[in-house]
């Protein structure tokens, strides 16, 4: 009589990740969602109880209603803001990465320029922006430059720190094999610097939309900055809150896109 031999069921490894599905998502995102909902209900109740005028502090329900009714206009202004944000951030990315590599390649240049970069961040952008308008007019260029000036610094700093954080033993091995600076950059240092570079990019992308809105205050015919300025002059505080909400959502969307790109490019980062 033959005996059936069943294969042993492998025990779950303690290092095997356990997927809890919607329960894990609920445990992670449930508390902050409930907190936001509670604050909105409290806001709604206090505005109703004290009969706060809408021009002073609109209720969340009024803000949502304004968002729905103003959606076509908001889409037009949001697209105008994106036409400033994307080129400005692209310019900052190219200039910041190029300058970071140049400062890393030349210690003398780094000692001369790096303090000036830090000092440049102490100058308020509202003092520089009117000068850009005087020099370049009211077109797209001065607004793009404002966004670039606001966003390029984190990219430069993180590029330098990332390039200098490559493994020293691997670097010495490649140098012993006769590798020059550009070969080290291509084979070792750029790959090691990518996580830090993406950190700088994520910081910069959060500033880019705010920089575009600020640039539109200088002089523009469309954009979320123009929408906010017109709403303030008309005492439409609900529209100001709507513009702030759209700005936040646009920033979160761009940040998410950069995070997804980082996950695709720096695929080895999650292997630790």
N, C-alpha and C positions, 0 to 999 in steps of 0.2 A: 504493500500500500504506500503510495507516494505521499510524501508530506509537502504541503505548500509552504514555501519559504517566502515570506514577505520582506521586502526591503525595509530596513529600519528608517523611520521618519527622522530626518535630521533635526536636531534640537536647534532652536532659534539662537543665533549668536547674539551675545549681549551688545555687539557693536552694530547689529543690523538695524537700520532705522525702521521704526514702526509708524506706519501711515494711519492716522486717525481720521483723515478725510474732513468732513464738515465739522466734526466736533473740535478738531484742533484749530480750524479757522475761526470757529465761534469763540473758543477760549482766548484766541489771540486778539481778534478784532471786536469781540463783543463788548468788553468793558469800555474802550474808548468811544465806541459808537453810542453806548448808553449814556456816557458822560456828556457827549456833544448834544444828544437829544434832550437830556435833562436841562442843560444850560439854555438851549433854545426855548424850551417850554417855560423856564423861569423868566427869560427875557420877554417872551410873549405875555406872560402873566403880569409882570411888573409894568410893562408899557400900558396894558389895558387897565390895571388897577389905579395907576397914578395919572392916567389920561395924558400921557406924554405927547406933545405935538409931533406930527410926522416929520416936520422940517428939522426937529431937534434930534429925535431918535426914533426911526421907523421900526415897526415890529417885524419879526422874521416873516410872518405871513404876507405883509405888504412888500417886503423885499422880493419874495418869491413871485408874487403877482407882477411886480415891475419887471422882473427877469423874463417872465413869460411874454409879457406884452412888448418888451423892448428887444426881443431876440433878433429880429432881422437887422435892426440898427447895430446891435452888439456884434453880430457876425461881421459886418462891414468894418467896424472899428478894430475888432480883433485881428482880422486879416491885415489891416494897415499896420498894426503893431508888430505882427510877425514879419512884415517886409522890412522892418527896422531891426528886429531882434536877430533873425537868422544871419543876415550879412554881417552885423556887428559882432556876433559871437564867432562866426567863421573867421573874420579878420583877427579877432583876439586869439583864436586857437592857433592859426598859422603863425602869427607874430610871437605869441607866447612860447610856443614849442620851439620855434627857430631861435629865439633869443635865449631860451633855457639851454639848448644844445651849444650855442656859441659861448655862453658864460661858463658852461662846464668844460668846454674844450680849451679855454684860455683862462688860467688862474689870474693873470694880470688884468684881463678885461673884467673878470668877476669882481675882483677887489675894487676896481674903479667904478663899475656900473651898479653893482648890487646895492650899495648905500643910497644911490640916487633913486633906484626903484622903490626902496622902502620909503624914502622921503616923499616921493611922488604920491604915495597913498595918503599923506597927511593934507594934501591940497584939496579943498572941497570942489567936487565936480561942478557945483552950481556956479563957481567962479570961472571955470574954464569953458563951460558950455556957451555962454554968450560970446566969448571971443571966437569960438569956432563958427558961430553963426555970422559974425562980422567978417571972418576970413573966407568962408565958403558959401555964404548965402543961406536961404531957407529951404534948400533942397534936401535930398536924402542923405548926402554925404556927412554933414555935421552930426546928424542924429546917429548914424552908423558909427562915427568916431567916438561919440559919447558912450555908446554901449561897449565898444572895444576897450576904451580906457577904463571902464568900470570892471570889466570881466577878465582882462588879460593877466593881472597880477597873480591870482592863485595858480594859473597854468604855468607861469614862469617858475614860481617857487617850487611847486610840486615836481616839475620836470627836473630841476636841478637836484632836489633832494632824492628823487627816484634814481637818477643816473649815478649819483654818488653812493647809493645804497646797495650796489651790486656786490655779490660775494667776492671778497678779496682773494681767497685762494684760487677760485676759478679765473679771476682776472690775472693773477700772477702766472698761472699756468699758461694762459694764452699769450701773455707778454713774453714768457720764456720761449714760446714756440715762434716768436717773431711777429705777432699780430700788432698792427698799428692802431691808432685811436679809432678810425672809422670801422675797422674790422672788429674791434672790441665792442663798439657801439652796435653793430649789426648782429653779432653773434651772441652777445651776453647782456650788455648794459641796457639796451632798449627794452628787451623782454622783461628784465628785472624791474625796469622803471614803469612799466605799463600800469600796474595797480595804483601807484602814486599819481601818475599822470591823469588817470581817470578820476581819481579823487579831486584833483584840481578842476577837471572839466565839470564834474557834478556841482562843485561849489560855484563855478562861474556861470553855469546855465541857470542857477537859481537867481543870480544877480541880473541876468541879461534882460528878462522881461521888465524888471523894475527899472533898469537903466533905459530901456526903450520908452517906458511911460514917462520917466523924468525928461528924456530928450524931447518928447512930444509937447511938453509944457513950454519949451523954448519957442516953438513956432511950427505948427503943422495944421493941416486941414482935416485930418482924420487920425484915429487911433484912440486907444483907451485913455491916454493922457488928456487928449482933447475932450473926450466924453466926460471925464471927471471935472475938468476945468469948467465946461459949460454947465454941468449939473450943480457945481458949487455956486456959480453966479446966479442960477435960477432957484437956489435953496431947495434943490431936489436931493435931499440926503439919501433917500432910498436908492436913487440912481448911482450915487457915490458908493454905497455898499454893494450894489450889483456889480459895478466895475471892479471893486476890490475882490469880490468873489470870483469873477471871471479871470482876473489877473492871477489869483492863487491857483485856480484850476489849470490855467495855461502853464504856469510854472511847474506844477506837479506832473503834468503830461510830458513836458520836455525832460524833466528829471527822470521820469520813468523810461523814456526812450533811451536816454544815455545809459541808464542802469542795465537795460536789456542789451544794448550794444556792448557794454563792458562784460556782461556775462557770456556773450558770444566770442569776444576777442580774447579776454583774459579767462579762458575756460579752465585753466589749471588752478585758479585761485580757490575754488571750492573743494579741491581734492585733499586739503589738509584735514 
